[in-house]
Amino acid sequence: MFTAKVKVYFYDADPAGIIFYASLFKYVHAAYEDFMRSLSTERNFFFDRDYILPIMHAEADYVKPIRVGDELTIEVNVSLLKNSSFELSYKFYKDGGQFTALAKTVHVCVLKEKFQKIELPKDFYDKLRANVS
């Protein structure tokens, strides 16, 4: 399991001081980038010339209000792994472990030039498999 931390600022909230729904996905993507860097793969999929990992599905469930000033811990896990795609789950906690939200993203591996689905490179697949929960 990979863990990231973030603080909720006023610009991430609606007028009631509760996180704006889209801001959660900003935190999701930041945690995703940090998770990818932590894998230490030989490829940098953010700048790779051959392969990319676009998101083909994203969802979120908001369980408890997340407010301005909350400090969040985000747990990132590989929740599903297939030959060409993978799903990441993001569990959000605040204030000593209070569960507040769950998000998921599904990524598919494609050739950048043709935008054609391909199998995940073996080294990357193995790194993801080590993080399946």
N, C-alpha and C positions, 0 to 999 in steps of 0.2 A: 504494500500500500504506500502510495506517495501522499505527502501532506503539504499543503500550501496555506498561507495565512494572508488575510486581507482585512482592511478596516473600511467601514462604510462611511463615506463622506456625504455632506449635504448635497453635492451635485449628482449623487447617485440615487436621490430620494424624490418622492413626489411631494406635493405641498403638505401632506399629513406627516411627513418625516419618516415614512416607510419606504423601503427600497422600491424603486421603479422597476417593474417586472423585467425590462430589457437589461438592466444593470447586472442582474444575476448572470446573464450570458457573457457579459464582459468579464466577470470574475471566473466563469467557467473557462473562457478562452485563455485567460492568463494562467490558470492552473494547468490547462492542457499544454501550453507552451513550456512551462516549467517542468512538467512531467516528461515531455518529449526530450528536453535537454538532459534530464536525469538518466535517461536510458543509455546515453553515451554510445549511440549507434554510429556507424561509419558514415551514415548519410545524414544530411541536414535537410529534412523534408520541407522546411520553409523556403529553402533556396536551391533545392536540387534541380538540376537541369533536365533530368529524365522522368522523375516520379513526383507525384503530388498526392496528398491525402485529403481531398475535399470532404466537408461534412455533408452527408446526405439526409440526415435526420437529427433534429434536436427537440428536446422536451424538458419541461420542468414542472415540479410540484412544489408549491409554497405551503409549508406546514404551519409555521408560526411566523408572526411579523418579524422582519429584520429591519432595525431602526438605525438612524444616523448615530454614529459613534460605536455601534457594535463591532467587535473584533471577531472575525469569523475564521474558523479552521475548516479547510476543504480537504476531504479525503478523496483521492482519485484512485479508482480501481479499474482494471480491464474486466468488464462484466460479460463480454462475449467475444470470442475470437474465431474467425473463419479464415479460409484461405486468402481471400481478397479484401476482407473488411474486418473491422473491430468496433466494439462498443465500449465507451468509457462511462462510468458512473461517478458522479460527483455528489458527495454527501456533505452538507453544510451544517456546522455546529457553532453555537455561540455560548457565551457565559458559562464556562465550565462544562461543556458537553451537551447543551440543550440542542436537540435536533431541530433544524429550522427549514431545510429545503433539500430537494433531491433533483438533480438534473442528469440527463444522459445525452451523449452525442454519438452518432454512428459515422465512421469514416471509411472511405473506400480508397483503395490504392489504384491509381490510374497512370497511364503513360501521359506525360504532360503534352507532348506534341499532338497526339491523336485523341486524347481524352478517352482512352479505351481502358476498361477494367483489366487488371492483371493480378497475379498472385503477389502477396506481400513478399519482399525480399526475405530470405531465410534468416539472416542475422537479426533483422527487425522483428520478424515473427517470433523468434526465440526469446527476444527481450520482452515482447508483449506477453508471451506465454508465462514467463516468470512472474508476471504481475496479475495473473488471472485470480479472481477471488469468487 
